[in-house]
């Protein structure tokens, strides 16, 4: 019976030290596709101030836009991952991006709040097909260095999320909603790229099917595995509720508290998202070396002192702390996903779908709830309340040692 590489044996795995140029090319292509996918998705929250002003939206309605996108992105992902673990569908990769293309083109032309929700839903559906399948391809091309592969894949998305606000500030904010259509050209490129990735994936399906037959070798009971997955879900909850306060409302916070312009606030958001990309990149490879649990400890609980300070500092220290928080907090996600995949081997797509789904779902619910709280109590209250969320990191103590999984 095949065994799953453990954290302690990963560095000695046959493919860990040497990966072929072809594998690295595929990892790079997956990261680039993720960059484009998340860049397009980042356009939506980046133009929230413009949409709020143009359509007279409340913070609650802004939160509902995020909720619509995040829910459609989250609900489908685990089911797509579960199905494709057993019946791989390489062509889902370009097909999902076509859905995103339709959504972004619709967003450039809509003239009402319900149509904005429809465009957001289509972009979310495209995301729900993208993440489980591309995450699986990245793991398949990893050469055994699963943390490195997941981080490489994920940092592409974080980089796209970081550049999305900058491009929106340069292309959309000065010229109007119709210029969102320019991002359709990027989506067309992504369709072609994902089609090329799907061809490589189709040619390596036998290798995938062999790995899908692996069974757990960590010796943990089913109950212990389920409990660990619940803890991981709670950690994702704390991370992405907090992240929602930044991705959806950081610009509003800066504008209200420090009287910044929309363009200046977008630059501060870019710094935060750039730090998130950097933290994501380092989290996976470090997890391969020292263990996933250590990375999770540092990432969630380690950010707490800085989040607790943030509501009380001036603009300069707000910028500094936002970068520190983004870097530390982001390092956890790759470690969490790979940790969960090692707990439940043979279900790579389903686990990726579940945790990407939780990421989008918690982010969406968080955005809607925090928007409602901002309407009632003000945006500064939201950042005070969210500052306590990283304290959930103490739950990491309940996870089994990664040296055993």
SVG drawing of the C-alpha trace seen along z (x, -y; Angstrom):
<svg xmlns="http://www.w3.org/2000/svg" viewBox="-31 -64 49 66">
<polyline fill="none" stroke="black" stroke-width="0.4" points="0.0,0.0 1.3,-3.4 2.2,-5.8 1.9,-9.6 5.1,-11.6 5.2,-13.1 6.5,-16.5 9.6,-14.8 10.3,-12.8 9.4,-15.4 12.9,-16.8 14.3,-13.3 11.6,-12.4 13.0,-11.4 11.5,-14.4 12.0,-16.9 15.5,-17.9 15.4,-17.9 12.5,-19.0 12.5,-18.8 12.4,-22.0 9.0,-20.8 7.6,-20.6 8.8,-24.0 7.3,-25.4 3.9,-24.0 4.2,-25.3 5.0,-28.7 2.1,-28.5 -0.3,-27.6 1.0,-30.6 0.6,-32.9 -2.9,-31.7 -3.7,-32.2 -2.2,-35.7 -4.5,-36.6 -7.6,-35.0 -7.2,-36.8 -6.1,-40.1 -9.5,-40.1 -11.3,-39.2 -9.5,-42.1 -11.1,-44.6 -14.4,-44.1 -13.5,-45.3 -11.1,-47.9 -14.0,-49.8 -16.2,-49.6 -15.8,-53.3 -16.7,-54.2 -19.7,-51.9 -20.8,-53.1 -20.8,-56.7 -22.3,-56.0 -25.2,-53.9 -25.7,-55.3 -24.9,-52.0 -24.7,-51.5 -21.8,-49.6 -24.3,-46.7 -24.9,-46.6 -21.1,-46.7 -20.8,-43.7 -23.6,-41.9 -21.7,-42.3 -18.7,-40.6 -21.0,-38.0 -22.5,-37.1 -19.1,-36.7 -17.6,-34.7 -20.6,-32.4 -20.8,-31.4 -17.0,-30.9 -17.2,-28.9 -20.2,-26.6 -19.2,-24.9 -15.5,-24.4 -15.7,-21.4 -18.2,-19.6 -16.1,-20.2 -13.0,-19.1 -14.8,-15.9 -16.0,-15.0 -12.8,-15.7 -10.8,-13.7 -12.6,-10.7 -13.3,-12.0 -10.6,-14.5 -11.9,-17.2 -8.9,-19.1 -11.2,-21.3 -12.8,-22.7 -9.8,-25.0 -10.4,-27.1 -14.2,-26.7 -14.1,-28.4 -12.1,-31.3 -14.7,-31.8 -17.3,-32.3 -15.0,-34.8 -14.6,-36.6 -18.4,-36.9 -18.7,-38.2 -16.0,-40.9 -17.5,-42.1 -20.9,-42.3 -19.5,-44.3 -18.3,-46.9 -21.8,-47.5 -24.2,-47.0 -26.3,-49.9 -28.1,-48.5 -27.3,-46.9 -29.0,-43.5 -26.9,-43.3 -23.7,-44.0 -24.7,-41.1 -25.1,-38.9 -21.7,-39.9 -20.2,-39.1 -21.8,-35.7 -20.4,-34.8 -16.9,-35.8 -17.4,-33.7 -18.5,-30.6 -15.4,-31.0 -13.3,-31.0 -15.0,-27.9 -13.8,-25.8 -10.4,-27.3 -9.0,-26.7 -9.5,-23.0 -8.3,-21.9 -5.3,-24.2 -4.2,-23.4 -4.3,-19.7 -2.2,-20.3 0.4,-22.3 0.6,-19.4 0.9,-16.9 3.9,-18.9 5.5,-19.4 8.1,-16.6 7.2,-15.9 7.7,-19.5 4.1,-20.0 4.5,-23.2 6.7,-24.8 4.2,-23.9 1.2,-25.2 3.0,-28.4 4.1,-29.0 0.6,-28.5 -0.9,-30.7 1.6,-33.5 0.5,-34.0 -3.0,-34.7 -1.8,-37.0 0.3,-38.9 -2.7,-39.3 -4.7,-40.5 -2.1,-43.1 -1.8,-44.5 -5.6,-44.5 -6.2,-47.6 -3.3,-49.4 -4.6,-48.7 -8.1,-49.6 -6.8,-52.9 -5.0,-53.6 -7.6,-52.3 -11.0,-52.3 -11.2,-55.0 -10.1,-57.9 -12.1,-56.9 -15.2,-55.1 -16.9,-51.7 -16.8,-51.0 -13.0,-50.6 -13.4,-47.4 -13.8,-45.8 -10.0,-46.2 -9.6,-43.4 -11.4,-41.1 -8.3,-41.0 -6.4,-39.6 -9.1,-37.0 -8.8,-35.9 -5.1,-35.4 -5.9,-33.3 -8.3,-31.1 -5.5,-30.3 -3.0,-29.7 -5.3,-27.4 -6.1,-25.4 -2.3,-24.8 -2.1,-23.7 -5.1,-21.4 -3.3,-19.6 -0.3,-18.9 -2.7,-17.7 -4.5,-15.4 -1.2,-13.8 -0.4,-13.1 -3.7,-11.7 -2.3,-8.2 0.2,-9.7 -2.6,-11.5 -4.8,-8.4 -1.9,-6.5 -1.4,-9.2 -5.2,-9.3 -5.0,-5.7 -2.8,-6.6 -4.0,-6.1 -3.2,-7.7 0.0,-6.6 -0.1,-9.1 -1.8,-6.6 -4.5,-9.1 -8.0,-7.9 -10.9,-9.2 -12.1,-11.2 -8.7,-12.8 -8.5,-13.7 -12.0,-15.3 -11.2,-17.2 -8.0,-18.5 -9.9,-19.6 -12.4,-21.5 -9.5,-23.3 -8.1,-24.2 -11.5,-25.5 -11.6,-27.7 -8.2,-29.1 -9.2,-29.9 -12.3,-31.6 -10.2,-33.9 -7.7,-34.6 -10.3,-35.4 -12.7,-37.3 -9.8,-39.6 -8.6,-39.7 -12.1,-40.7 -11.7,-43.9 -8.8,-44.8 -9.8,-43.6 -13.3,-45.2 -12.9,-48.1 -9.3,-49.2 -9.6,-52.0 -12.8,-53.3 -10.9,-53.1 -8.0,-55.1 -10.3,-57.7 -12.4,-58.2 -9.7,-58.2 -6.8,-59.9 -8.7,-61.8 -6.8,-60.1 -7.9,-60.2 -9.2,-57.0 -6.0,-56.7 -3.8,-57.1 -5.8,-54.6 -5.4,-52.1 -1.6,-52.4 -1.8,-51.5 -4.0,-48.5 -1.4,-47.5 1.3,-47.5 -0.8,-45.3 -1.6,-42.9 2.0,-42.8 3.0,-41.8 0.3,-39.1 1.9,-37.7 5.4,-37.7 4.1,-35.9 2.3,-33.3 5.5,-32.5 7.6,-31.9 5.0,-30.0 4.9,-26.8 8.7,-26.1 9.3,-26.9 6.5,-24.4 8.3,-21.7 11.4,-22.3 10.2,-22.9 6.7,-21.5 3.3,-22.9 2.2,-23.3 5.1,-25.7 4.2,-27.9 0.5,-27.9 1.4,-28.9 3.6,-31.8 1.2,-33.0 -2.1,-33.2 -1.2,-33.9 2.0,-35.7 0.0,-38.5 -2.1,-39.2 0.2,-41.8 0.2,-43.8 -3.5,-43.6 -4.2,-44.7 -2.0,-47.8 -3.4,-48.8 -6.6,-50.7 -4.5,-53.1 -1.7,-54.3 -1.2,-57.1 -1.1,-56.8 2.6,-56.0 2.4,-53.2 -0.9,-52.0 1.0,-51.5 3.9,-49.7 1.7,-47.5 -0.6,-46.6 2.5,-45.3 3.7,-43.3 0.2,-41.8 -0.2,-40.9 3.1,-39.1 2.7,-37.1 -1.0,-36.3 -0.6,-35.1 2.1,-32.6 -0.5,-30.2 -2.7,-29.3 -0.4,-27.1 0.6,-25.3 -3.0,-24.8 -4.0,-23.4 -1.0,-21.0 -1.5,-19.9 -5.1,-19.1 -4.2,-17.2 -1.7,-15.1 -4.4,-14.3 -6.8,-13.1 -4.6,-11.8 -6.2,-10.9 -8.6,-13.8 -6.4,-16.6 -9.1,-18.5 -11.8,-18.1 -9.5,-19.4 -8.3,-22.3 -11.9,-23.0 -13.0,-22.9 -10.3,-25.2 -10.5,-27.6 -14.3,-27.5 -13.9,-28.3 -11.6,-31.1 -14.1,-32.7 -17.1,-31.8 -15.7,-33.2 -14.4,-36.2 -17.8,-36.9 -19.8,-36.4 -17.2,-38.5 -17.5,-41.3 -21.3,-41.4 -21.3,-41.3 -18.5,-43.8 -20.2,-46.1 -23.4,-46.0 -21.4,-46.8 -19.7,-49.7 -23.1,-51.1 -24.2,-50.9 -21.0,-51.7 -18.6,-53.2 -15.6,-51.7 -13.1,-52.3 -15.1,-50.1 -14.8,-47.3 -11.0,-47.4 -11.1,-47.5 -13.3,-44.4 -11.4,-42.5 -8.1,-43.1 -8.9,-40.2 -9.5,-37.6 -5.9,-36.3 -6.1,-35.2 -7.9,-32.2 -4.4,-31.0 -4.2,-29.5 -6.3,-26.7 -3.2,-25.4 -2.2,-23.7 -5.0,-21.2 -3.5,-20.0 -1.4,-16.8 2.3,-17.3 3.1,-17.7 6.0,-15.3 3.3,-12.5 1.4,-13.6"/>
</svg>
